[in-house]
Amino acid sequence: MISFKNFLSVTLTSTLLLPLSFAFAYKNEDMAQYDHHASKEHQTRKKKKHNIQLGPRPFYLVEDMDDSELKTALQQCAKGSFYKTDFSIGHRGAALQFPEHSKESYEAAARLGAGILECDVTFTKDQELVCRHSQCDLHTTTNILATALANKCSVPPDFSSDKPFAKVQCCTSDITLAEFKTLEAKMDAGNPNAKTLQEYLNATPNWHTDLYSANATVLSHTESIALFKRLSVKMTPELKAPSVEMPFNGFTQQAYAQKMIDEYKAAGVKPKDVYAQSLNLDDLLYWIANEPKYGKQAVFLENMDSEADLPAAIARLSTLPGEGIRIVAPPLWGLVTLNESNEIIPSKYAKTAKALGLDIITWTLERSGLLKDGGGWYYQTITEATNNDGDAMKLLDVLAKEVGVLGVFSDWPATVTYYANCMQLK
């Protein structure tokens, strides 16, 4: 077996580095759950026990902001102290620096103040649930190609071609849970034009880092639940669309949706601590009908690629309350637009959702790299008003105060935690 460590390229990004202590598990005494209904003194004591450490990045972003009243207000919060908040949701953990969905990524996210963590749920060949963003992303998110399991991939590398990795595809459904657990997580990257395995693996974007990729631990869904309980965080699993035809060896979509909820019930996780998500409306309707306690706060993820999708999404909103859906989650750009003065304001989608009484969660902050060129896909409706990394804080302020979102998914939860703590959000 080829050692994955031989192919890791260590990229040091000075504005992102944090102490290695983020990769260590919490001690049990750090894990007492913060109770929003406790006395003020009790809240303060428990906040301190969490020992939240934000690192330099939020402070860097605040200083990078254009001069404004918001910047001044955020600067005044620099001394802390900081505490965990449900407004800060760890998107696949802390994926800006840590391999997504890994144990180490989740631990870092909790240390950065995320009160809710996400496991994207898919299944293996033996129909066991695991945490992966896509059923077929193992070739970019793990070291599978550097192991003997590469031969089991749906589309293994074709070394008879001058681009052996151009069509490679490795899926959780190609391997068993036991085989999956032998893999190591890595930063999500792969070079399809590579001619060698080393070139393929050495593809991490320069605004990410491989510094925390050594020995990163992949998790089953049940393992993520146990970890999240130990970290005293709430949970937001996303039932991912299968890449294989369903039923899969008799495993139906309904059985898949049910199994995800069953694993929370078996672990004794209260429904109020679970925000089940899906892009598939039928999954939500299944939970509402068959697991109403968990379906009560299920989250409908809006599948929008561009502004052209907004009219249909806005029209669909009016049908959701009647179906029992209470929370929607569009991408960041779907909730904001610019006025004639180039100021960020709530979009028609945001105003319509609030008028219908729907709650809103949004995704994903800190996933765009440097914002000097407009922020890319996640900022597509406010590109003209985005020209520095500090603009992430300006966007957060509009989402919190004018749109009124419940929470924000982030690849680096410290940023959202800093803002939420400063503005005294829960």
C-alpha positions as CSV (number, residue, x, y, z in Angstrom):
1,M,0.0,0.0,0.0
2,I,1.3,3.5,-0.9
3,S,1.5,5.7,2.2
4,F,-0.7,8.8,1.8
5,K,1.6,10.8,4.0
6,N,4.2,10.6,1.2
7,F,1.9,12.7,-1.0
8,L,0.7,15.3,1.4
9,S,1.9,18.8,0.5
10,V,2.1,21.1,3.5
11,T,0.8,24.6,2.7
12,L,1.3,27.3,5.4
13,T,-1.1,30.2,5.1
14,S,0.0,32.8,7.6
15,T,-3.4,34.4,8.1
16,L,-5.0,31.1,8.8
17,L,-2.7,29.2,11.1
18,L,-4.0,28.2,14.6
19,P,-2.5,26.3,17.4
20,L,-2.3,22.5,17.0
21,S,-4.4,22.2,20.1
22,F,-7.5,22.6,17.9
23,A,-7.0,19.0,16.8
24,F,-7.2,17.6,20.3
25,A,-10.4,16.3,21.8
26,Y,-12.1,18.2,24.6
27,K,-11.8,17.1,28.2
28,N,-15.1,15.9,29.7
29,E,-15.2,18.9,32.0
30,D,-15.2,21.2,29.0
31,M,-18.4,19.6,27.6
32,A,-21.1,20.8,30.0
33,Q,-24.1,22.0,27.8
34,Y,-24.8,25.7,27.8
35,D,-28.3,26.2,29.1
36,H,-30.1,29.3,27.6
37,H,-32.7,29.2,30.4
38,A,-30.2,29.2,33.3
39,S,-29.5,32.2,35.5
40,K,-27.1,34.8,34.2
41,E,-24.4,33.7,36.7
42,H,-24.8,30.0,35.6
43,Q,-24.6,31.0,31.9
44,T,-21.4,32.9,32.5
45,R,-19.8,30.0,34.4
46,K,-20.7,27.5,31.7
47,K,-19.6,29.8,28.9
48,K,-16.1,29.9,30.5
49,K,-16.0,26.1,30.8
50,H,-16.3,25.7,27.0
51,N,-12.9,27.5,26.7
52,I,-13.8,28.8,23.2
53,Q,-10.7,29.9,21.3
54,L,-11.3,31.9,18.1
55,G,-7.7,32.3,16.9
56,P,-6.6,35.3,14.8
57,R,-8.9,35.1,11.8
58,P,-12.0,37.0,13.1
59,F,-9.8,39.8,14.4
60,Y,-8.0,40.0,11.0
61,L,-11.4,40.2,9.2
62,V,-12.6,43.0,11.5
63,E,-9.5,45.0,10.9
64,D,-9.8,44.4,7.2
65,M,-13.2,46.1,7.1
66,D,-13.8,49.5,5.6
67,D,-14.2,52.1,8.3
68,S,-17.8,52.1,9.5
69,E,-19.9,52.1,12.7
70,L,-20.1,48.3,12.4
71,K,-16.3,48.0,12.3
72,T,-16.0,50.2,15.4
73,A,-18.6,48.1,17.2
74,L,-16.9,44.8,16.3
75,Q,-13.5,46.2,17.3
76,Q,-14.8,46.9,20.8
77,C,-15.5,43.2,21.3
78,A,-11.9,42.1,20.7
79,K,-11.2,41.3,24.3
80,G,-13.9,38.7,24.5
81,S,-14.7,36.5,26.4
82,F,-16.2,34.2,23.8
83,Y,-18.8,31.4,24.1
84,K,-20.5,28.8,22.1
85,T,-23.6,29.9,20.1
86,D,-26.2,28.1,18.0
87,F,-26.0,31.0,15.5
88,S,-22.6,29.5,14.4
89,I,-23.1,26.3,12.5
90,G,-20.0,24.2,11.6
91,H,-20.3,23.4,7.9
92,R,-18.8,19.9,7.7
93,G,-16.9,20.9,10.8
94,A,-14.2,23.5,10.3
95,A,-13.5,22.7,6.6
96,L,-11.4,25.9,5.9
97,Q,-8.4,24.2,7.5
98,F,-9.4,20.7,8.5
99,P,-10.5,17.8,6.3
100,E,-14.3,18.0,6.1
101,H,-16.4,15.6,8.2
102,S,-13.4,14.3,10.1
103,K,-13.3,14.0,13.9
104,E,-10.6,16.6,14.0
105,S,-12.6,19.0,11.9
106,Y,-15.6,18.7,14.2
107,E,-13.5,19.1,17.3
108,A,-12.0,22.3,15.9
109,A,-15.4,23.6,15.0
110,A,-16.7,23.1,18.5
111,R,-13.6,24.8,19.9
112,L,-14.3,27.7,17.5
113,G,-17.7,28.2,19.1
114,A,-20.1,26.3,16.8
115,G,-23.2,25.4,18.7
116,I,-24.4,23.1,15.9
117,L,-22.4,20.7,13.7
118,E,-23.3,19.1,10.4
119,C,-22.8,15.5,9.2
120,D,-23.7,15.0,5.6
121,V,-25.2,11.5,5.5
122,T,-24.7,8.9,2.8
123,F,-24.4,5.1,2.9
124,T,-21.9,2.3,2.2
125,K,-22.1,-0.9,0.2
126,D,-23.5,-2.6,3.3
127,Q,-26.0,0.2,3.8
128,E,-24.3,1.7,6.8
129,L,-24.5,5.5,7.2
130,V,-21.4,7.6,7.1
131,C,-20.4,11.3,7.1
132,R,-19.5,12.4,3.5
133,H,-20.7,15.4,1.5
134,S,-21.3,13.2,-1.5
135,Q,-21.7,9.5,-2.0
136,C,-19.0,9.6,-4.7
137,D,-16.4,12.0,-3.3
138,L,-13.9,9.6,-1.7
139,H,-11.3,10.2,-4.4
140,T,-11.1,13.9,-3.4
141,T,-11.9,13.8,0.3
142,T,-9.9,10.7,1.4
143,N,-6.7,8.8,0.6
144,I,-8.6,5.9,-1.1
145,L,-6.5,6.2,-4.3
146,A,-3.3,5.6,-2.3
147,T,-4.7,2.3,-0.9
148,A,-5.6,-1.1,-2.3
149,L,-9.3,0.0,-2.1
150,A,-8.7,2.1,-5.2
151,N,-9.4,-1.1,-7.2
152,K,-12.9,-1.1,-5.8
153,C,-13.8,2.4,-7.0
154,S,-16.7,2.7,-9.5
155,V,-14.3,4.3,-11.9
156,P,-10.7,3.5,-10.9
157,P,-7.7,5.4,-12.3
158,D,-7.0,4.5,-16.0
159,F,-3.2,4.4,-16.3
160,S,-3.5,3.5,-20.0
161,S,-4.6,7.1,-20.5
162,D,-2.5,10.2,-20.5
163,K,-4.9,11.6,-17.9
164,P,-5.5,8.6,-15.7
165,F,-7.6,10.5,-13.1
166,A,-9.8,12.4,-15.5
167,K,-12.9,10.2,-14.9
168,V,-12.0,8.6,-11.5
169,Q,-14.9,8.1,-9.1
170,C,-14.9,6.4,-5.8
171,C,-18.1,6.0,-3.8
172,T,-19.0,5.0,-0.3
173,S,-21.4,2.5,-1.9
174,D,-18.3,0.8,-3.5
175,I,-17.0,-0.3,-0.1
176,T,-18.2,-1.6,3.3
177,L,-18.3,0.4,6.5
178,A,-15.3,-1.6,7.7
179,E,-13.3,-0.7,4.6
180,F,-14.4,2.9,4.9
181,K,-13.1,3.1,8.4
182,T,-9.6,2.2,7.2
183,L,-9.4,5.4,5.2
184,E,-8.0,8.8,6.2
185,A,-9.8,12.1,5.5
186,K,-7.9,14.8,3.5
187,M,-8.7,18.3,2.3
188,D,-11.2,18.1,-0.6
189,A,-9.1,18.4,-3.7
190,G,-8.0,16.5,-6.7
191,N,-6.3,17.3,-10.0
192,P,-8.1,15.6,-12.9
193,N,-5.3,16.5,-15.3
194,A,-2.6,14.8,-13.2
195,K,-0.5,12.1,-14.7
196,T,0.7,10.7,-11.4
197,L,-0.9,9.9,-8.0
198,Q,1.3,12.5,-6.3
199,E,0.1,15.2,-8.7
200,Y,-3.5,14.2,-8.2
201,L,-3.3,14.4,-4.4
202,N,-1.2,17.5,-4.3
203,A,-4.1,19.8,-5.4
204,T,-5.2,21.6,-2.3
205,P,-6.1,25.3,-3.1
206,N,-3.4,27.7,-1.8
207,W,-6.0,29.4,0.5
208,H,-6.5,26.1,2.3
209,T,-3.8,24.1,4.2
210,D,-2.8,20.5,4.5
211,L,-1.3,21.2,7.9
212,Y,-4.0,19.3,9.8
213,S,-4.5,16.5,7.3
214,A,-2.2,13.9,8.7
215,N,-4.2,10.9,10.1
216,A,-7.5,12.7,9.9
217,T,-10.3,10.4,11.1
218,V,-13.3,9.5,9.0
219,L,-16.6,8.9,10.9
220,S,-19.7,6.8,10.6
221,H,-23.0,8.7,11.3
222,T,-23.4,7.0,14.7
223,E,-19.8,7.9,15.6
224,S,-20.6,11.5,14.7
225,I,-23.6,11.5,17.0
226,A,-21.5,10.2,19.9
227,L,-18.9,12.8,19.2
228,F,-21.4,15.6,19.0
229,K,-23.0,14.5,22.3
230,R,-19.6,14.6,23.9
231,L,-19.0,18.1,22.5
232,S,-22.4,19.2,23.8
233,V,-23.5,20.6,20.4
234,K,-26.8,20.3,18.5
235,M,-26.8,18.3,15.2
236,T,-27.9,19.1,11.7
237,P,-27.5,16.0,9.5
238,E,-28.2,16.3,5.7
239,L,-29.6,13.3,3.9
240,K,-27.6,13.4,0.7
241,A,-29.1,12.4,-2.6
242,P,-27.8,8.9,-3.5
243,S,-25.5,8.6,-6.5
244,V,-26.7,5.0,-7.0
245,E,-30.1,3.9,-8.3
246,M,-32.6,3.4,-5.5
247,P,-33.6,1.0,-4.2
248,F,-30.0,0.0,-3.6
249,N,-29.9,-3.8,-2.9
250,G,-33.4,-3.4,-1.5
251,F,-32.6,-0.2,0.5
252,T,-35.3,2.3,-0.4
253,Q,-35.2,6.1,-0.1
254,Q,-37.7,5.9,2.7
255,A,-35.7,3.3,4.6
256,Y,-32.6,5.5,4.1
257,A,-34.5,8.6,5.5
258,Q,-35.8,6.5,8.4
259,K,-32.5,5.0,9.3
260,M,-30.9,8.4,9.7
261,I,-33.6,9.4,12.3
262,D,-33.4,6.0,14.0
263,E,-29.8,6.5,14.8
264,Y,-30.6,9.7,16.7
265,K,-33.4,7.9,18.5
266,A,-31.1,5.0,19.4
267,A,-28.6,7.5,20.8
268,G,-31.2,9.2,22.9
269,V,-30.8,12.6,21.1
270,K,-33.8,14.8,21.7
271,P,-35.7,16.0,18.6
272,K,-35.1,19.6,19.6
273,D,-31.4,19.1,19.2
274,V,-31.6,17.8,15.6
275,Y,-32.2,19.8,12.5
276,A,-32.6,17.2,9.8
277,Q,-31.9,18.6,6.3
278,S,-32.5,17.7,2.7
279,L,-32.6,19.2,-0.8
280,N,-35.3,16.6,-1.5
281,L,-38.7,17.9,-0.4
282,D,-40.0,14.3,-0.2
283,D,-37.5,13.5,2.5
284,L,-38.9,16.3,4.7
285,L,-42.4,15.2,4.0
286,Y,-41.5,11.7,5.0
287,W,-40.1,12.9,8.3
288,I,-43.0,15.2,9.0
289,A,-45.5,12.3,8.4
290,N,-43.5,9.5,10.1
291,E,-41.3,11.2,12.6
292,P,-43.2,14.4,13.4
293,K,-41.1,15.2,16.5
294,Y,-37.9,15.3,14.4
295,G,-39.8,16.6,11.3
296,K,-40.9,19.7,13.3
297,Q,-37.7,21.5,12.7
298,A,-36.5,19.8,9.5
299,V,-34.7,22.1,7.1
300,F,-35.6,22.5,3.4
301,L,-32.3,23.2,1.6
302,E,-33.0,25.4,-1.5
303,N,-31.2,24.1,-4.5
304,M,-30.4,27.2,-6.4
305,D,-27.5,27.7,-8.8
306,S,-27.9,31.3,-10.0
307,E,-30.2,34.3,-9.8
308,A,-32.3,32.7,-12.6
309,D,-33.5,30.2,-10.1
310,L,-34.9,32.8,-7.6
311,P,-38.4,33.3,-9.1
312,A,-39.2,29.6,-8.9
313,A,-37.9,29.4,-5.4
314,I,-39.9,32.4,-4.3
315,A,-43.0,31.0,-5.8
316,R,-42.4,27.7,-4.0
317,L,-42.1,29.3,-0.6
318,S,-45.9,29.9,-0.3
319,T,-46.5,26.1,-0.5
320,L,-44.1,25.1,2.3
321,P,-46.0,26.2,5.4
322,G,-49.0,24.1,4.4
323,E,-46.7,21.1,4.1
324,G,-45.6,21.5,7.6
325,I,-42.2,23.0,6.7
326,R,-41.0,25.7,9.1
327,I,-37.3,26.3,8.1
328,V,-35.7,27.0,4.8
329,A,-32.0,27.3,4.0
330,P,-31.0,29.1,0.8
331,P,-27.4,29.9,-0.1
332,L,-26.1,33.3,1.2
333,W,-26.6,35.1,-2.1
334,G,-30.3,34.2,-2.3
335,L,-31.0,36.3,0.8
336,V,-29.3,39.6,-0.2
337,T,-29.1,42.0,-3.1
338,L,-27.9,45.6,-3.6
339,N,-29.9,48.8,-3.6
340,E,-29.2,51.8,-5.8
341,S,-26.5,53.0,-3.4
342,N,-24.7,49.6,-3.6
343,E,-25.6,48.7,-0.1
344,I,-26.4,45.2,0.9
345,I,-30.1,44.7,1.7
346,P,-32.5,41.7,2.1
347,S,-33.7,40.1,-1.2
348,K,-37.2,39.4,-2.3
349,Y,-36.7,35.8,-1.3
350,A,-35.8,36.8,2.2
351,K,-38.7,39.2,2.6
352,T,-41.2,36.6,1.2
353,A,-39.9,33.9,3.5
354,K,-40.2,36.1,6.6
355,A,-43.7,37.3,5.6
356,L,-44.8,33.7,5.4
357,G,-43.5,33.1,8.9
358,L,-40.7,30.8,7.8
359,D,-37.4,30.7,9.7
360,I,-34.2,30.9,7.7
361,I,-30.7,29.3,8.0
362,T,-28.1,30.0,5.3
363,W,-24.9,28.6,3.8
364,T,-21.9,28.9,3.5
365,L,-19.6,31.7,4.9
366,E,-15.8,31.4,4.6
367,R,-16.1,29.0,1.6
368,S,-15.1,31.5,-1.1
369,G,-11.4,32.1,-0.5
370,L,-10.2,35.7,-0.8
371,L,-13.0,38.2,-1.5
372,K,-10.9,40.8,-3.2
373,D,-12.4,39.8,-6.6
374,G,-16.0,39.8,-5.6
375,G,-16.4,36.6,-3.7
376,G,-17.5,34.2,-6.5
377,W,-20.6,32.0,-6.4
378,Y,-21.6,32.6,-2.8
379,Y,-21.6,36.4,-3.3
380,Q,-23.0,36.5,-6.8
381,T,-25.8,39.0,-5.9
382,I,-23.6,41.4,-4.1
383,T,-20.3,41.1,-6.1
384,E,-20.2,44.8,-6.8
385,A,-20.1,45.6,-3.1
386,T,-17.5,42.9,-2.2
387,N,-13.8,43.7,-2.5
388,N,-12.1,42.7,0.8
389,D,-12.2,39.9,3.3
390,G,-13.8,42.1,5.9
391,D,-16.9,42.3,3.8
392,A,-17.8,38.9,5.2
393,M,-18.6,40.7,8.5
394,K,-20.8,43.3,6.6
395,L,-22.8,40.5,5.0
396,L,-23.2,38.7,8.4
397,D,-24.6,41.9,9.9
398,V,-27.3,42.2,7.2
399,L,-28.2,38.5,7.5
400,A,-28.5,38.8,11.3
401,K,-30.2,42.2,11.7
402,E,-32.2,42.7,8.6
403,V,-32.9,39.3,7.2
404,G,-33.1,37.7,10.7
405,V,-31.6,34.3,10.1
406,L,-31.5,31.7,12.8
407,G,-28.0,30.7,12.0
408,V,-25.2,30.7,9.5
409,F,-23.2,27.7,8.2
410,S,-19.5,28.5,8.0
411,D,-16.3,26.7,7.0
412,W,-14.6,28.6,9.8
413,P,-17.1,29.0,12.7
414,A,-14.9,31.4,14.6
415,T,-15.9,34.2,12.2
416,V,-19.7,33.7,12.9
417,T,-19.0,33.1,16.6
418,Y,-17.2,36.4,17.0
419,Y,-20.0,38.3,15.3
420,A,-22.7,36.5,17.3
421,N,-21.0,37.0,20.6
422,C,-20.3,40.6,19.9
423,M,-24.0,41.3,19.0
424,Q,-25.1,39.1,21.9
425,L,-26.9,36.6,19.8
426,K,-27.7,33.1,21.2
